């Protein structure tokens, strides 16, 4: 069990689908949203524009019960936007540059974090693309000394593969997908046995406490000091898209860590929750029944 509040650092943005649907997203926002739905109130450290979209972000967060104290307002840069194309359920992303979340102020973030005890810091890799937000994150990590939950979440072209292992070495818990495992280990690992061997090597090399690798329809597995746990795949009979499925997994894992749940339970519930998300458009939903299915309380 981890005492304190989970801190989610990074982007909040609008996912704009080709069919005209617009859904709030961004990996840290998605994870924060799901944690709130699961009864673990987080603090989202982000930045939106002083524009209509920014007002919508703050209003929707407040309606869901999420604190907005650490969401900064930028007088010049716009609230983030991503254009998403979905083919056969799989998304591709066009992430616009120079967005408000690229300019998170370290001083304001630290001030907001001091309002309540913190237990861990979650972040992805997209937030590292800009020097300002990257410096803010590094300062928060250094001054807080909190353990890190890292969701690698690589989005080209905003990523340098050479940064992967150094970033992983600074984390305590890591979630990535099979493609990101290939990137981290600079190889092509086909089949569960090869993936698990590579993941074990990465786990040891980076001195992690937990490494979760998601494998799409094949489920996921978890590497721990005592060995590897396999998660049971859950079919998705009515696939809409997989946008944010990995964020759902991260949220359930973080909720499990905060509450001290057994690793196998965390993994199986994370897979089941991600599968349920795949039957909906976008990464978030204002549907409390979605969260009530998981016995995480």
N, C-alpha and C positions, 0 to 999 in steps of 0.2 A: 504494500500500500504506500502511496506517495501523498504526503501532506501538502496542502496549498493548492493554488489555482493553476491550471495549464495556461501558458502564454502562447498564443498563436501569432507568429510574426510573418507578415508578407502581404500578398496582393489580394485585393477585392476588386472585382470587375464584372462586366456584363458579358455573358456568353450569348452571342447573336447567331442563331441558326439560319441556314439558308431557306428554311420553310417559313421564316418570319417570326418564329418563337424567340423570345428574349428572356433569359434566366440569369439571375444573379449567380456568380461563381467566383473562381479563383481558389486554388487548393486550400490556403489557410482559412478563407471564409467558409468554404464547404465543411472543413473539419470542425470549425467553431460552431457552425449551424447544427451539425449532427451531434456534437457534444452537448449542446443545449437541449436538443431533443431527447438525448439519453439521460438527462438530469445532472450533467456535470458542467456547470457554468464556467466558460473560459473567458479570457480577456484577449480580444483581437487587437493587435497592434498593426495598424495599416494607415492608409492615407487616400482620401478621395478628393475630387475637384470641388471647387465652389460653383457647382453647376447643378442642373436638374437631376442628373443621374446620381450625383453625390447625395442629394437630399433624399432620393428614393432609398439608397443604401441605408442611411441612418434611420429612416422611418421604418423600413422593413425589419432591421435589426431590433429596434425597440419593440415592435409588435411581437417579435418572437421571444423577447425577454433577454436578448443579448446586450451586455454593456457597450456603450459607444464612447466611453471616456477616452479610450486610447486610439480612436480613429481620428486622425488629423485631417484638417481641411487645407487644401493647397489653393492659393489665390490665382495661380496661372495654369498649372497642368490639369488636364481633364481626368475625370474618373475613367478607370481602365475599361477597355473594350477588346474583346476577342471575337473574330469571325470563325465559325465552326462549320465545316462540311462533314456530313455523316454519310458513309457508304457502307452498306451491309452491316450497320450497327457500330462501325468503327469510326471514331472522329479524327479529323485533321484540323490543326489550329493555325490561324494567322493572328499572331499576337502583335498589337501595335506598339511602337516604341514610345519612350518619353511620356509615360503616364504618371498620374499622381502617386501611385504606389512606389515609383522609382525614387521618390524624394522623401522617404520617411526620416523625420528628425530624431536624432538619438536622445537629445535632452528631453524633449516632450515625451518620448516613449518611456524613458527611465522614470520620469515624474509620475506617469500613469501607473507604472508597475508598482510603485511604492505604496499604492493605496490599499493593497491586500497581499498577504503572503503568497508567493508563487512556488509551484512545485516542479515545473519543467518548462522548457522552451521547445516548441515545434516550429520547424520551418521547412520550406522546399528549396529548390535550386533556382527557380526563375527570379526570385527577389535579389539574387546575387549579381544580376546582369548590370546593375547601375552602381557606381561607386558610392553614392550617397546612402542608399538603403543598405548596401553591403557593409559600409563602415558603421552604420547604426546597429546592425545585427551583431557585428563583432564586439562592439562596445557593450551591448546588453549582455552578451555571453560572458565577457571578461569581468564585468562589474557585478553580475549576479552570481556567477559560479554555478548556475543551474545545469542539470543534465539535459542533454539534447535528444529530441526525437526528430530524426531527419527522414523526410520523404524525398527521395532523389528527384523524381518528377521531371526528367530532362525534357526540355522543349527546344528543338533546333529552330533558328540558329543561335539561340541565346545560351549556349553552353560550350565550354571548352573541356573535352574529355580528360585533359591533363589535370583538371581540378578535382576529378572524382574521388580518388583515393585520399588525398589530403583532407577533403571535406568529411569523408566517412570516418577518418581517424579521430575527428573531434566529437563524434556522436556517441551516444550510449545505446540507443535503439535506432534501427534503420528499417525502412520499408522501401522496396524497389520492385520493379517488374523484371521479367526474364530478359527483355531487351536491355534494360539498364544494368543488369548483372553482366551481360556480355560486354557492355561498354566499360564497366568498372574493372573487369578482369581481362579486357582486351582480347577476347576470343569469341568463338561461336559454340555455345554449349547446347546441343540438341538432345532431348530426352531427359527424363527426370533424374536419372542417376548422375549424368554429367553435370546437370544444373546444381544438384545438391553437393557434389564434390567441389565445384567452383565456389558455391556459396559458403561452404565450410572453410575453404581457404581464405576467402575474403573476411569472414567472421574472425578468424584467428589473426590475420594480418592487421586488421583494424582494431583489435581488442574490444569487440562489441559485447554487450550483454544480451542482445536479441537482434536477429536479422530475419525479416519476413520477405519472402519472394513470392509475388503473385504471378500466376501462370494462366490467366484468362479463364477459359472454360474448364481447364484442368484443375482449378482451385488454387491453392497456395501451400507453402510449407514454411516452417519456422525453425531457425537454427538457434540453439541455446548451448550454454557450456556443457550440459549433460547429454546433448545429442540433437537429433532432428525430429520434429513432429510434422506429420502430414495432415493437411486439412481436407475435409471431404467436399468435393465439388457439389454445388447446388445448381440444378438445371434452371434455365431461364426460358420458360415456354413462350413468353410474349416479349421478346427482345425489342426495345425501342432504341436505346443507345447505351454505350458504356461510359459516357461522360461522367466523371466524378466517382466512378465505382471504387477506384483506389483510395480516394479521399474518405469514402465510407469505411473502408477497411482500417485506415489510419485512425479514424475517430473511435471505432470500437476497440482497437488496441489500446489507445490512450485511456479510454474510460476503464478498461480492464486493469491497466497499470495503476491508475489512480486508486482503484478499489481493491487491488490485490487479488484479482481473480486468477485461477489456474491458467497456465499458458494454452493448453488444449482447448479449454472453453473459450478463451479470447479468440483463438484462431478460427474455430468452427463458427462462432457467432459473427465474426467479421466477414467471412465468406458468405454466410446466409444473408447478411444485411446488404452486402454489395450486389448480390444477385437480385434482391428486391428492388434496389435502385435502378438496375438495368431495365426494368419494366416501366420506367418513367422517363419523361423528357427532361434532360438536364440533371444537374448534380444535387439540387436541393428540392425539398417539398414541404409545404405547410400542412403536414398530415401527421398528427400525433399517433395515429394507429400504426404507422410505419415503425415507430420506435417502441411501441408497447409490445411488439412481438419478441423483443429481446429481454430476457430476465437479468438485466444488469444491475438492478437496484439491490 
